Amino acid sequence: MTDPLATLLQREAADLDVPTAPAASILVAGRRARRRRQGATVAGSGLFALVAVAGVALGLAALGGDDPAGRQRGVDPATAAYLDHGVFATGSTIHLGDGSTAEVAEKVKVLYYTSAGPLVRTGLVSHTDDDGPSHYTLVRPDATQSTLDLDLGDRIPATDPTQPLLAFAEAAGGPRSWQVVVLDVTTGQERARVDVEGSLSGGWEAPPVALDGDLVYVSFDDGATTAVDWRQGEVVPYSGDGPAVGGRVVETVDDQARVVDLATGAVLYSVSTERYPYIDLSPDGELAKVVFQDEQEDEGFLVVDLDSGRTTTITEAPWDFGWTAGGHLFSVDTEAGTTTTCAPVSGTCDEQDVAGSVQGPLKLAGLSYES
């Protein structure tokens, strides 16, 4: 009886419709966990490779760990390149991580990372403070496209590199009444709509939001931040000073700007506010880019590994650098026609040529160009 039963079970299993695993989400989450495990042992090499951006020659290697072949097992090369090498736009040309390009119908305003590929905000002009309409197009890692039936006007939406989602807020009939809306960028279907209250005196049509996992953070007047669990459909307690990224939040307390781990309450990094520091967390919340705004831009910036505490100075213009969806630091040199991507944990950097047109304003995915 055992053999016939096994055969029957195998036939039944073969007929099951098993959905494809979300490769991008799994890879980003895996790298986040691996980076935290390795954080305590990084001491010697850590972020040293980032100095390559300032002119130190390093051997080129595959990004992301000790086993690049194993890292990419089961993942198509286009998705792996999207995660590792970043995305940027020049004019109406989207440059994907593997060197391929995609053309969109309008000029690029902002690029947002999602697990399905970059979501591109476009319009008649490249700046965001224009009164004209904005459109949102998903460009997948294989360069195919689909446009959402959506015009958010003067609002600041948000995405999460580990999810195929777009979150935004809209008015709900009263001066303090709003709704948080979460859409699936692959289908355009609404995933959640949650009521929230707060004061917004002006500046935007609706409060700016940030998306991190199951939580949407809504920013109101005087720095007040409300957290919404979009899966549960409810407002949840939150004491952070601003939105969190990967469970870490940037706060200003007295005369200190700092990064705090929400789960433990530990202060991971702290610096005096005397130099007007601007702290930008990587998409996984593991690294901090620290720009001292009392200096000239060409004097550089710091990159801090928040788990190991190791800090490296990059002597290049800070606003030339963005993050990849996988948490690497990357820059684009349109004059030289190259991009440089560095993996802080593995200590490797990669430079590659830019394909396609580099005409028009440069926009790096993951950077906020909203105004």
Salt bridges, closest charged atoms under 4 A:
ASP84 OD1 - ARG31 NH1 2.67
ASP84 OD2 - ARG71 NH1 2.78
ASP84 OD1 - HIS328 NE2 3.45
GLU106 OE1 - HIS135 ND1 2.79
ASP129 OD1 - HIS127 NE2 3.88
GLU170 OE1 - ARG155 NH1 3.83
GLU170 OE2 - ARG193 NH1 2.49
ASP184 OD2 - ARG191 NH1 3.81
GLU190 OE1 - ARG193 NH2 2.89
GLU205 OE1 - ARG155 NE 3.92
ASP214 OD1 - ARG231 NE 2.59
GLU251 OE1 - ARG258 NH2 3.70
ASP261 OD2 - ARG248 NE 3.21
ASP284 OD2 - ARG35 NH1 2.71
GLU286 OE2 - ARG36 NE 2.74
GLU286 OE1 - ARG248 NH1 3.74
ASP294 OD2 - ARG275 NE 3.73
GLU295 OE2 - ARG275 NH2 2.22
ASP307 OD1 - ARG248 NH2 3.03
ASP350 OD2 - HIS85 NE2 3.50
GLU370 OE1 - ARG121 NH1 2.50
